[in-house]
């Protein structure tokens, strides 16, 4: 069985639009921190975990990820260790 090697995420980048998208969902000051945690845990981290697992199963490495916003949703660009960018 082949094992995929995942390079450290250096750098992990995100656009200013990511901060704005997260902030736009935090409408109550009392739950702001919990809301941020819920957004990151239930959307961004879930998407990233799924993509990492799929790529590992396919034997593809990931050298980095850039998070942005497209159509009001998080968007991701994964960089392979060879330097090519894969948009998802």
GROMACS elastic network, one bead per residue, 0.5 to 0.9 nm:
[ bonds ]
;  ai    aj funct       b0    kb
    2    57     6  0.87357   500
    2    59     6  0.71231   500
    3    56     6  0.73643   500
    3    57     6  0.78627   500
    3    59     6  0.65498   500
    4    55     6  0.80079   500
    4    56     6  0.50282   500
    4    57     6  0.70728   500
    4    58     6  0.76230   500
    4    60     6  0.60743   500
    4    61     6  0.62635   500
    5    56     6  0.73250   500
    5    59     6  0.75650   500
    5    60     6  0.74888   500
    5    61     6  0.55439   500
    5    62     6  0.80542   500
    6     9     6  0.85549   500
    6    52     6  0.83438   500
    6    56     6  0.73838   500
    6    60     6  0.78381   500
    6    62     6  0.53371   500
    6    63     6  0.68772   500
    6    81     6  0.86376   500
    7    10     6  0.82751   500
    7    61     6  0.64941   500
    7    62     6  0.57051   500
    7    64     6  0.76557   500
    7    80     6  0.86348   500
    7    81     6  0.70446   500
    8    11     6  0.83161   500
    8    62     6  0.78639   500
    8    63     6  0.61236   500
    8    64     6  0.72255   500
    9    12     6  0.55721   500
    9    62     6  0.76336   500
    9    63     6  0.56280   500
    9    65     6  0.68388   500
   10    13     6  0.85803   500
   10    63     6  0.69154   500
   10    64     6  0.57991   500
   10    65     6  0.83576   500
   11    63     6  0.83061   500
   11    64     6  0.59355   500
   11    65     6  0.73679   500
   11    66     6  0.82708   500
   12    64     6  0.59931   500
   12    65     6  0.54868   500
   12    66     6  0.60571   500
   12    67     6  0.80542   500
   13    64     6  0.82283   500
   13    65     6  0.65403   500
   13    67     6  0.61903   500
   13    68     6  0.86151   500
   14    17     6  0.80813   500
   14    18     6  0.64274   500
   14    19     6  0.83240   500
   14    65     6  0.84713   500
   14    66     6  0.54872   500
   14    68     6  0.57723   500
   15    18     6  0.54793   500
   15    19     6  0.73526   500
   15    66     6  0.79449   500
   15    67     6  0.65096   500
   15    68     6  0.52809   500
   15    69     6  0.77490   500
   16    19     6  0.53534   500
   16    20     6  0.64869   500
   16    21     6  0.87955   500
   16    68     6  0.80069   500
   17    21     6  0.60349   500
   17    22     6  0.85870   500
   17    68     6  0.65202   500
   17    69     6  0.60486   500
   18    21     6  0.51219   500
   18    22     6  0.62549   500
   18    23     6  0.85407   500
   18    67     6  0.72165   500
   18    68     6  0.57386   500
   18    69     6  0.59964   500
   18    73     6  0.89066   500
   18    74     6  0.71244   500
   19    22     6  0.52507   500
   19    23     6  0.60475   500
   19    24     6  0.85261   500
   20    23     6  0.50480   500
   20    24     6  0.60053   500
   20    25     6  0.88485   500
   21    24     6  0.51594   500
   21    25     6  0.67952   500
   21    69     6  0.76763   500
   21    72     6  0.73032   500
   21    73     6  0.79897   500
   21    74     6  0.83709   500
   22    25     6  0.54963   500
   22    26     6  0.68411   500
   22    35     6  0.86749   500
   22    36     6  0.65826   500
   22    39     6  0.70665   500
   22    40     6  0.82998   500
   23    26     6  0.51582   500
   23    27     6  0.77680   500
   23    32     6  0.84338   500
   23    36     6  0.77474   500
   24    27     6  0.68174   500
   25    28     6  0.88960   500
   25    32     6  0.88208   500
   25    35     6  0.76202   500
   25    36     6  0.81429   500
   25    39     6  0.82786   500
   26    29     6  0.72672   500
   26    31     6  0.74986   500
   26    32     6  0.53252   500
   26    33     6  0.83329   500
   26    35     6  0.60583   500
   26    36     6  0.70080   500
   27    30     6  0.89867   500
   27    31     6  0.82714   500
   27    32     6  0.72722   500
   27    35     6  0.89416   500
   28    31     6  0.56710   500
   28    32     6  0.60776   500
   28    35     6  0.88094   500
   29    32     6  0.50895   500
   29    33     6  0.83524   500
   30    33     6  0.80426   500
   30    34     6  0.87451   500
   31    34     6  0.53299   500
   31    35     6  0.58552   500
   31    36     6  0.85638   500
   32    35     6  0.50713   500
   32    36     6  0.61769   500
   32    37     6  0.86723   500
   33    36     6  0.51628   500
   33    37     6  0.62869   500
   33    38     6  0.86516   500
   34    37     6  0.50786   500
   34    38     6  0.61405   500
   34    39     6  0.86615   500
   35    38     6  0.50033   500
   35    39     6  0.61346   500
   35    40     6  0.86039   500
   36    39     6  0.51839   500
   36    40     6  0.62084   500
   36    41     6  0.84422   500
   37    40     6  0.52990   500
   37    41     6  0.58697   500
   37    42     6  0.82492   500
   38    41     6  0.51401   500
   38    42     6  0.56497   500
   38    43     6  0.79731   500
   39    42     6  0.54407   500
   39    43     6  0.56957   500
   39    44     6  0.71250   500
   39    45     6  0.88394   500
   40    43     6  0.55857   500
   40    44     6  0.50060   500
   40    45     6  0.59025   500
   40    46     6  0.82403   500
   41    44     6  0.63576   500
   41    45     6  0.52105   500
   41    46     6  0.65610   500
   42    45     6  0.65566   500
   42    46     6  0.58232   500
   42    47     6  0.84706   500
   43    46     6  0.52633   500
   43    47     6  0.60750   500
   43    48     6  0.86031   500
   43    74     6  0.82703   500
   44    47     6  0.52279   500
   44    48     6  0.61568   500
   44    49     6  0.85497   500
   44    67     6  0.87784   500
   44    74     6  0.70060   500
   45    48     6  0.50243   500
   45    49     6  0.58804   500
   45    50     6  0.84240   500
   46    49     6  0.51871   500
   46    50     6  0.61574   500
   46    51     6  0.86485   500
   47    50     6  0.52745   500
   47    51     6  0.62740   500
   47    52     6  0.86698   500
   47    76     6  0.89199   500
   48    51     6  0.51560   500
   48    52     6  0.60648   500
   48    53     6  0.85928   500
   48    65     6  0.88621   500
   48    76     6  0.82752   500
   49    52     6  0.51295   500
   49    53     6  0.61545   500
   49    54     6  0.86174   500
   50    53     6  0.52625   500
   50    54     6  0.62216   500
   50    55     6  0.86529   500
   51    54     6  0.51550   500
   51    55     6  0.61150   500
   51    56     6  0.84818   500
   52    55     6  0.52242   500
   52    56     6  0.60392   500
   52    57     6  0.85996   500
   52    61     6  0.86197   500
   52    62     6  0.76641   500
   53    56     6  0.50527   500
   53    57     6  0.61372   500
   53    58     6  0.86014   500
   54    57     6  0.51696   500
   54    58     6  0.62806   500
   54    59     6  0.87152   500
   54    60     6  0.86521   500
   55    59     6  0.61542   500
   55    60     6  0.50259   500
   55    61     6  0.68113   500
   55    62     6  0.78281   500
   56    60     6  0.56441   500
   56    61     6  0.67504   500
   56    62     6  0.86507   500
   57    60     6  0.76123   500
   58    61     6  0.89473   500
   60    80     6  0.76009   500
   61    79     6  0.85327   500
   61    80     6  0.57640   500
   61    81     6  0.62948   500
   61    82     6  0.89492   500
   62    65     6  0.77187   500
   62    78     6  0.65803   500
   62    79     6  0.57499   500
   62    81     6  0.59729   500
   63    78     6  0.75466   500
   63    79     6  0.53698   500
   63    80     6  0.50919   500
   63    82     6  0.82498   500
   63    83     6  0.79365   500
   64    77     6  0.83234   500
   64    78     6  0.58462   500
   64    80     6  0.70612   500
   64    81     6  0.79875   500
   65    76     6  0.66827   500
   65    77     6  0.55727   500
   65    79     6  0.60004   500
   65    85     6  0.89823   500
   66    75     6  0.82343   500
   66    76     6  0.56853   500
   66    77     6  0.50959   500
   66    78     6  0.65318   500
   66    79     6  0.82113   500
   67    74     6  0.66664   500
   67    75     6  0.56638   500
   67    77     6  0.65746   500
   67    78     6  0.88623   500
   68    73     6  0.83523   500
   68    74     6  0.57252   500
   68    76     6  0.62362   500
   68    77     6  0.81811   500
   69    72     6  0.61368   500
   69    73     6  0.54250   500
   69    75     6  0.51290   500
   69    76     6  0.82271   500
   70    73     6  0.54282   500
   70    74     6  0.63254   500
   70    75     6  0.58430   500
   71    74     6  0.83213   500
   71    75     6  0.88730   500
   75    87     6  0.82668   500
   75    88     6  0.68586   500
   76    86     6  0.86273   500
   76    87     6  0.63507   500
   76    88     6  0.56252   500
   77    85     6  0.64328   500
   77    86     6  0.56228   500
   77    88     6  0.60213   500
   78    84     6  0.84799   500
   78    85     6  0.57256   500
   78    86     6  0.51475   500
   78    87     6  0.63698   500
   78    88     6  0.76337   500
   79    82     6  0.79623   500
   79    83     6  0.61055   500
   79    84     6  0.57304   500
   79    86     6  0.61210   500
   79    87     6  0.86742   500
   80    83     6  0.54593   500
   80    84     6  0.56242   500
   80    85     6  0.64596   500
   80    86     6  0.76313   500
   81    84     6  0.75616   500
